[in-house]
Amino acid sequence: MAGSTHTVTNQVPPLVGYDVFTADRALAAAVERHVEPGSREEVLAELSALGRTSGSAQVQEWGVHANENPPRLRTHDRYGNRVDEVEFHPSWHRLLGKGVSAGLTAAWDRPAGHVRRAAAFVVWTQVEAGNGCPLSMTHAAVPALRTDPELAAEWEPRLTSMVYDRELRPAHLKAGALFGMAMTEKQGGSDVRANTTSARPLAQDGTYELTGHKWFCSAPMSDGFLVLAQAPGGLTCFLVPRVLQDGTRNVFLIQRLKDKLGNRSNASAEVEFDGTWARRVGEEGRGVRTIIEMVAATRLDCVLGSAGLMRQAVAQAVHHCSHREAFGSKLTDKPLMRNVLADLALESEAATTLGLRLAAACDDGGEQERALLRIAVPAAKYWVTKRCPAVAVEAAECLGGNGYVEESGMPRLVRESPLNSIWEGAGNVQALDVLRALQREPAALDAYLREVGQARGADHRLDGAVKDLLTELADLEGVEGRARRLVERLALVLQGSLLVRFAPPQVADAFCAARLGGDGGAAFGTLPHTLDLASVVERARPVS
């Protein structure tokens, strides 16, 4: 019998059944800007198809189920044999299969490959961020493997395949393969040179036996792993296959899975190597040099993943406030709520615009673009990933008490939001990496200044921020203690220059006022009230 005490009204419909890509005006505009006309129609159609898939009720439900049913470790079979397998919910496999088939591991040899993949990564992250981890690592492994042409010829076609094959079997029998990574150890953390895992050369050239442990191994059910270990010649990169060529399992002992704050659909493990077979990647003693482009690729994915999380948080907040009424009108019509939403939208658009610009630099591959990436990637990784938790929490607050309830999806975004700041080098690591580039690679700073200089004269607040930045860069005495401040300014000035050049005037005006001109507070919702905030909010509204 139906209850008769009340009639439910003023509740917001779920944000489903829409094109996640096309509804994101900033993302769609960035793709159009960075893709050559000859490929543009194909790329936009591909991304729109992924956007509709991502916004469908069914795929959104897969994301919920994968998050609510985290992976389980099975160390032994029923007979007591060691198997070291991780079992996932079926929704995880559905999501990962969709991600692979959408080209999220296939950027390296496609027209506009990095831009189309970056946009797809932003879109797909909004469904469930956990499966982005194996997709990101598989994508990033390619440049490391290319240091060894023989290994690249063997593995790259499978890593860039659009076929998801979940079975554990020799890689040469698979149409597609995924990669994980195992770099850090208990005693070392980000200081990978402190690793103690040892690599003993075997009789066959280039092959080794590994002994040691890894404190974090991401995606332990992958087909292969890039691992750092101490060889006779020093810290070296190795490829550890999960299954050997004869079909036997390699020694890959999963000790336990991490119980994490977020990213719960994805498995992160502690693993032990005990006579584990491995192939050397690159030269002995050049392990860090071998993985440097891999690190850059995963750091860019941290930027893109955070941009995706921010976009989904803002989309949910604007959607809610566009439907919810209070005190006689829609929440979006309330000046103070409009200020909050516009401020959040600025952060989201700035992150997306920066992330896609860096992806375009990867596609270009020219000397100046590579130099720009050397500073811009760690600076963007530092700043964008730092902003993500603040955006997620504020967006959840826009839903009021509903945003604190799991069914809203906002708590999942909040829990996920700190991950990219920690993964692939936390904030201090990024800031110090920028300092190294400034001190050792003059071409990197020159490329950065050329990039921001393209907006010279378009906004006086941006011009003033560039002038102040140059003053700060002129004095690098004792710079380590103020490295975070410097890197923050580098990121903000770069974002400002991109928005001034490419965003609608009201977006660029608001960003420069609040982020560069000092006309904004520490909390969201403190933009100058004289700005055209309604247009900023409308641009962020998720309507296809």
C-alpha positions in Angstrom: 0.0 0.0 0.0 1.4 3.4 -1.0 2.2 5.8 1.7 0.0 8.9 2.0 1.9 11.2 4.3 3.6 13.2 1.5 4.1 13.7 -2.2 7.7 13.7 -3.4 8.5 16.8 -5.4 11.5 19.0 -6.2 13.8 16.1 -6.6 16.5 16.2 -9.3 16.4 13.6 -12.1 19.6 11.5 -12.5 22.2 12.8 -14.9 22.1 9.9 -17.4 21.2 9.4 -21.1 23.4 12.2 -22.4 26.6 12.6 -24.4 29.4 13.2 -21.9 31.8 14.5 -24.6 29.5 16.8 -26.5 28.0 18.2 -23.4 31.4 19.4 -22.3 31.8 22.5 -24.4 35.4 23.2 -23.2 36.5 19.7 -24.0 34.8 19.6 -27.4 36.3 23.0 -28.3 39.8 21.8 -27.4 39.5 18.8 -29.6 38.3 20.8 -32.5 41.2 23.3 -31.9 43.9 20.7 -31.8 42.9 18.2 -34.5 43.7 18.8 -38.1 40.6 19.3 -40.4 41.2 16.1 -42.3 40.7 14.0 -39.1 38.4 16.2 -37.2 35.1 14.7 -38.3 36.2 11.2 -37.6 37.7 12.1 -34.2 34.6 14.0 -33.0 32.3 11.2 -34.1 34.4 8.7 -32.2 34.4 10.8 -29.1 30.7 11.5 -29.3 30.0 7.7 -29.5 32.1 7.2 -26.4 30.4 10.1 -24.7 27.0 8.5 -25.3 28.2 5.2 -24.0 29.7 6.9 -20.9 26.4 8.8 -20.2 24.2 5.8 -20.6 22.3 4.4 -17.6 23.8 0.9 -18.2 27.4 2.0 -18.2 26.9 4.3 -15.3 25.5 1.3 -13.4 28.6 -0.7 -14.3 30.7 2.0 -12.7 28.7 1.8 -9.5 28.9 -2.0 -9.3 32.7 -2.1 -10.0 33.2 0.4 -7.2 30.9 -1.4 -4.7 32.5 -4.8 -5.4 36.2 -4.4 -5.1 38.7 -7.0 -6.3 39.5 -10.0 -4.1 42.9 -11.8 -3.8 43.0 -15.6 -4.3 46.5 -16.8 -3.4 45.9 -20.6 -3.6 43.6 -22.9 -5.5 41.5 -25.6 -3.7 44.4 -28.0 -3.8 46.8 -25.7 -2.1 48.7 -24.6 -5.3 49.9 -21.0 -5.4 47.9 -19.2 -8.1 48.2 -15.5 -7.1 45.1 -14.3 -8.9 42.9 -11.3 -8.4 39.2 -11.7 -9.0 37.1 -8.7 -10.3 33.4 -8.1 -10.6 32.1 -8.6 -14.1 31.4 -4.8 -14.4 35.1 -4.2 -14.1 35.8 -6.4 -17.1 33.0 -4.7 -19.1 34.5 -1.3 -18.3 38.0 -2.2 -19.1 36.9 -3.9 -22.3 35.1 -0.7 -23.4 38.1 1.4 -22.5 40.5 -0.7 -24.6 38.1 -0.8 -27.5 37.7 3.0 -27.3 41.5 3.4 -28.0 42.6 4.4 -24.6 45.8 2.4 -25.1 46.2 3.2 -28.8 47.5 6.7 -29.0 51.0 6.3 -30.3 50.4 5.6 -34.1 47.0 7.1 -34.8 46.3 10.6 -36.3 45.9 13.1 -33.5 46.4 10.0 -31.3 47.3 11.8 -28.1 44.5 14.5 -28.3 41.8 12.0 -29.1 43.0 9.7 -26.4 43.3 12.5 -23.9 39.7 13.6 -24.5 38.5 10.0 -24.3 40.4 9.6 -21.0 38.6 12.7 -19.6 35.3 11.3 -20.7 35.9 7.7 -19.5 37.2 8.8 -16.1 33.8 10.2 -15.4 32.2 6.7 -15.5 34.6 5.0 -13.0 38.2 6.1 -12.5 39.6 2.8 -11.3 40.0 1.2 -14.7 41.9 4.2 -15.8 45.0 2.8 -14.0 45.7 -0.2 -16.2 44.7 1.8 -19.3 47.1 4.5 -18.4 50.0 2.2 -17.6 49.6 0.2 -20.8 49.6 3.4 -22.8 52.6 4.8 -20.9 54.7 1.6 -21.2 55.1 2.0 -25.0 57.9 4.7 -25.0 59.9 2.7 -22.4 59.7 -0.5 -24.5 60.8 1.5 -27.6 64.2 1.8 -26.0 64.6 -1.9 -27.0 63.4 -2.4 -30.6 63.1 -6.1 -30.2 60.9 -5.8 -27.2 58.8 -3.1 -28.8 58.2 -5.3 -31.9 57.0 -8.1 -29.6 54.8 -6.2 -27.2 53.7 -2.9 -28.8 51.1 -4.3 -31.2 49.4 -6.0 -28.3 49.6 -3.0 -26.0 48.1 -0.7 -28.6 45.5 -3.3 -29.6 41.8 -2.4 -29.2 41.0 -6.0 -28.1 40.7 -6.8 -24.4 41.8 -10.3 -23.5 41.5 -11.0 -19.8 42.9 -14.6 -19.8 46.3 -15.3 -18.3 48.3 -16.9 -21.0 51.5 -16.3 -23.0 51.4 -12.9 -24.6 52.2 -14.3 -28.1 48.8 -16.1 -28.0 46.9 -12.9 -27.2 45.3 -10.3 -29.4 45.7 -7.7 -26.8 47.7 -7.2 -23.6 47.8 -4.8 -20.6 50.7 -3.6 -18.5 51.2 -2.7 -14.9 54.1 -1.2 -13.0 56.0 -2.1 -9.9 58.5 0.6 -9.0 58.4 1.6 -5.3 59.4 -0.3 -2.2 58.8 -0.1 1.5 62.0 1.7 2.4 62.2 4.0 -0.7 58.8 5.3 -1.8 59.5 8.0 -4.4 63.2 7.6 -4.0 63.4 4.6 -6.4 67.2 4.6 -6.3 66.8 3.2 -2.8 65.2 0.1 -4.2 66.8 -3.2 -3.0 65.2 -5.7 -5.4 68.2 -7.4 -7.0 68.6 -8.6 -10.6 71.0 -11.5 -11.3 72.0 -12.0 -14.9 71.1 -15.4 -16.5 72.9 -17.2 -19.2 70.7 -15.9 -22.0 71.7 -12.3 -22.9 69.3 -9.7 -21.5 67.5 -12.1 -19.1 67.7 -11.9 -15.3 66.3 -13.4 -12.2 64.7 -10.9 -9.7 64.6 -11.3 -6.0 62.9 -8.7 -3.8 59.6 -6.9 -3.1 57.4 -4.1 -4.3 55.3 -2.1 -1.9 53.0 -0.9 -4.7 52.2 -2.8 -7.8 49.3 -1.5 -9.8 46.9 -3.7 -11.7 48.5 -7.1 -10.7 46.5 -9.1 -13.2 48.2 -7.5 -16.1 50.1 -9.4 -18.7 53.4 -7.7 -18.1 55.0 -5.3 -15.7 57.8 -2.7 -15.8 60.0 -3.1 -12.8 63.0 -1.3 -11.4 65.7 -3.5 -9.8 69.4 -3.3 -8.9 71.5 -5.0 -11.6 75.3 -5.3 -11.4 75.5 -2.1 -13.4 73.0 -0.2 -11.2 69.3 0.6 -11.2 67.8 -0.9 -14.3 64.3 -1.3 -15.9 63.0 -4.8 -16.5 60.0 -6.4 -18.2 58.4 -9.1 -16.0 55.8 -11.2 -17.9 53.0 -12.7 -15.9 53.0 -15.9 -17.9 56.2 -17.3 -19.5 56.4 -18.2 -23.1 56.0 -22.0 -22.4 52.7 -21.3 -20.6 53.9 -21.6 -17.0 53.3 -18.8 -14.5 56.2 -16.6 -13.6 57.0 -16.2 -9.9 54.8 -13.3 -9.0 53.7 -13.6 -5.4 50.8 -11.3 -4.4 51.1 -10.8 -0.7 48.0 -8.6 -0.2 45.8 -6.0 -1.8 45.8 -2.4 -0.5 42.7 -1.2 1.2 42.5 2.2 -0.3 40.6 5.4 0.4 39.3 5.5 -3.2 40.0 3.8 -6.5 38.4 0.8 -5.0 37.5 -1.0 -8.2 41.2 -1.2 -9.1 43.6 -3.6 -7.4 46.9 -2.3 -6.0 49.1 -5.0 -4.5 52.2 -5.8 -2.6 54.2 -8.4 -4.5 57.3 -10.5 -4.0 59.8 -11.7 -6.6 61.7 -14.9 -5.8 63.6 -16.1 -8.8 61.3 -14.2 -11.1 62.3 -14.2 -14.8 62.7 -10.8 -16.4 63.9 -9.2 -19.6 66.1 -6.1 -19.4 64.7 -2.9 -20.9 67.3 -0.4 -21.9 70.9 -0.5 -20.6 72.0 -1.5 -17.1 72.2 1.4 -14.7 69.9 3.5 -16.9 66.6 2.5 -15.3 65.4 6.0 -14.5 66.4 7.3 -18.0 64.5 4.3 -19.6 61.3 5.1 -17.9 61.4 8.9 -18.1 58.9 9.2 -21.0 56.7 6.6 -19.3 56.6 8.8 -16.2 55.7 11.9 -18.3 52.9 10.0 -19.9 51.4 8.8 -16.6 51.8 12.3 -15.1 49.8 13.7 -18.0 47.2 11.1 -17.3 47.0 12.3 -13.7 46.2 15.8 -15.1 43.6 14.4 -17.5 42.1 12.1 -14.8 41.7 15.0 -12.4 40.2 17.1 -15.2 37.7 14.3 -15.8 36.8 14.0 -12.1 36.4 17.8 -11.8 34.2 17.9 -14.9 31.9 15.2 -13.5 31.7 17.0 -10.1 30.9 20.3 -11.8 28.4 18.7 -14.2 26.6 17.1 -11.3 26.5 20.3 -9.3 25.3 22.4 -12.1 22.7 19.8 -13.1 21.4 19.6 -9.6 21.2 23.4 -9.1 19.5 23.8 -12.5 16.6 21.6 -11.3 16.4 22.1 -7.6 14.2 25.0 -6.3 14.6 26.8 -3.0 13.0 29.9 -1.7 10.9 30.4 -4.8 13.4 29.9 -7.7 16.0 27.6 -9.1 19.3 27.4 -7.3 21.2 28.5 -10.4 19.2 31.8 -10.3 20.5 32.6 -6.8 23.4 35.0 -7.1 25.6 33.3 -4.4 25.1 29.8 -5.7 25.8 31.0 -9.2 29.0 32.5 -8.0 30.0 29.1 -6.5 29.1 27.2 -9.7 30.9 29.6 -11.9 34.1 29.4 -9.8 34.0 25.6 -9.9 33.4 25.8 -13.7 36.5 28.0 -14.1 38.7 25.4 -12.4 37.3 22.6 -14.5 37.7 24.4 -17.8 41.2 25.6 -17.0 42.2 22.0 -16.2 40.7 20.6 -19.3 42.1 23.3 -21.6 45.6 22.8 -20.2 45.5 19.0 -20.3 44.4 19.0 -24.0 47.1 21.5 -24.9 49.8 19.2 -23.4 48.3 16.2 -25.3 48.6 18.3 -28.5 52.3 18.9 -27.7 52.7 15.1 -27.5 51.2 14.7 -31.0 53.4 17.5 -32.4 56.6 16.0 -31.1 58.7 18.9 -32.2 61.7 20.1 -30.3 60.0 23.2 -28.8 56.9 21.2 -27.9 59.0 18.6 -26.1 60.8 21.4 -24.2 57.4 22.9 -23.2 56.3 19.5 -21.9 59.4 19.3 -19.7 58.2 22.1 -17.5 54.5 22.1 -18.2 53.7 18.5 -17.4 55.1 18.4 -13.8 53.7 21.9 -13.2 50.3 20.9 -14.4 50.4 17.6 -12.5 51.2 19.5 -9.4 48.5 22.2 -9.7 45.6 20.5 -11.4 45.7 17.4 -9.1 45.9 19.7 -6.1 42.7 21.5 -7.2 40.7 18.4 -7.8 39.9 17.5 -4.1 38.8 21.1 -3.4 36.5 21.1 -6.4 35.0 17.7 -5.6 34.2 18.6 -2.0 32.7 22.0 -3.0 30.6 20.4 -5.7 29.3 17.8 -3.3 28.3 20.7 -1.0 26.2 22.2 -3.8 23.9 19.1 -3.5 23.5 19.7 0.2 22.9 16.6 2.3 22.2 14.6 -0.9 25.8 15.1 -1.9 26.9 13.3 1.3 24.9 10.2 0.4 26.5 7.4 -1.6 23.6 7.2 -4.1 24.4 10.6 -5.4 27.8 9.4 -6.6 29.5 12.5 -5.1 31.2 10.6 -2.2 32.9 8.4 -4.8 34.3 11.5 -6.6 35.5 12.9 -3.3 37.3 9.7 -2.3 38.9 9.4 -5.7 40.0 13.1 -5.9 43.3 12.9 -4.0 44.7 10.0 -5.9 46.3 11.7 -8.9 48.1 14.1 -6.6 49.8 11.2 -4.9 50.3 8.8 -7.8 53.5 9.1 -10.0 55.2 11.5 -7.6 53.5 13.6 -5.0 53.5 17.4 -4.9 57.0 18.0 -3.7 58.4 15.6 -6.3 56.7 17.5 -9.1 57.8 20.9 -7.8 61.4 19.7 -7.5 61.3 18.3 -11.0 60.2 21.7 -12.3 63.2 23.3 -10.5 65.6 20.8 -12.2 64.2 21.7 -15.6 64.5 25.4 -14.8 68.1 25.0 -13.7 69.4 22.5 -16.2 67.3 23.0 -19.4 67.1 26.6 -20.5 65.1 25.5 -23.6 62.3 24.4 -21.4 61.8 27.8 -19.8 62.2 29.4 -23.2 59.4 27.2 -24.7 57.2 28.0 -21.7 57.7 31.8 -22.1 57.0 31.5 -25.8 53.8 29.7 -25.1 52.4 32.2 -22.5 53.8 35.1 -24.6 51.2 34.3 -27.3 48.6 36.0 -25.2 50.7 39.1 -24.5 48.6 42.3 -24.4 45.2 40.5 -24.3 44.6 41.0 -20.6 46.4 43.3 -18.2 46.1 40.9 -15.3 47.8 38.2 -17.3 50.5 40.6 -18.4 51.1 41.6 -14.8 51.2 37.9 -13.6 53.8 37.1 -16.3 55.9 40.1 -15.2 55.8 39.0 -11.5 56.7 35.5 -12.5 59.7 36.7 -14.4 60.8 38.6 -11.3 60.5 35.5 -9.3 62.4 33.4 -11.8 65.2 35.9 -11.9 66.1 35.0 -8.3 66.5 31.3 -7.7 68.5 31.7 -4.5 67.0 29.4 -1.9 64.3 28.4 -4.4 63.6 25.0 -3.0 61.7 26.4 0.0 59.4 28.3 -2.3 59.2 25.8 -5.1 55.5 25.1 -4.6 54.6 28.8 -4.8 56.7 29.1 -8.0 55.2 26.1 -9.7 51.7 27.2 -8.8 52.3 30.5 -10.5 53.8 28.7 -13.6 50.6 26.6 -13.9 48.2 29.5 -13.3 49.9 31.7 -15.8 49.9 29.0 -18.4 46.2 28.3 -17.8 45.4 32.0 -18.0 47.2 32.4 -21.2 45.3 29.5 -22.8 42.0 30.7 -21.6 42.6 34.2 -22.8 43.5 32.8 -26.3 40.8 30.2 -26.6 38.0 30.4 -24.0 34.9 32.7 -24.3 35.7 36.2 -23.0 33.5 35.8 -19.9 35.5 32.7 -18.8 38.9 34.3 -19.4 37.8 37.5 -17.7 36.7 35.7 -14.6 39.8 33.4 -14.4 42.2 36.3 -14.8 40.3 38.4 -12.2 40.3 35.7 -9.6 43.4 33.6 -10.3 45.8 36.2 -11.6 44.4 39.6 -10.5 43.9 38.9 -6.8 40.2 39.7 -7.1 39.0 36.5 -5.5 39.0 34.7 -2.1 40.5 31.5 -0.8 37.1 29.7 -1.1 35.0 29.0 -4.1 32.2 31.4 -4.7 34.2 34.5 -4.1 34.4 35.8 -7.7 33.7 39.5 -8.3 30.0 40.0 -8.5 30.3 42.3 -11.6 31.4 39.4 -13.9 29.1 37.6 -16.3 28.8 34.5 -14.1 25.5 33.3 -15.6 27.3 32.7 -18.9 30.1 30.8 -17.2 27.6 28.5 -15.5 25.5 28.0 -18.6 28.7 26.9 -20.5 29.3 24.3 -17.8 25.7 22.9 -17.9 25.8 19.2 -19.1 23.2 19.5 -21.9 24.0 17.9 -25.3 
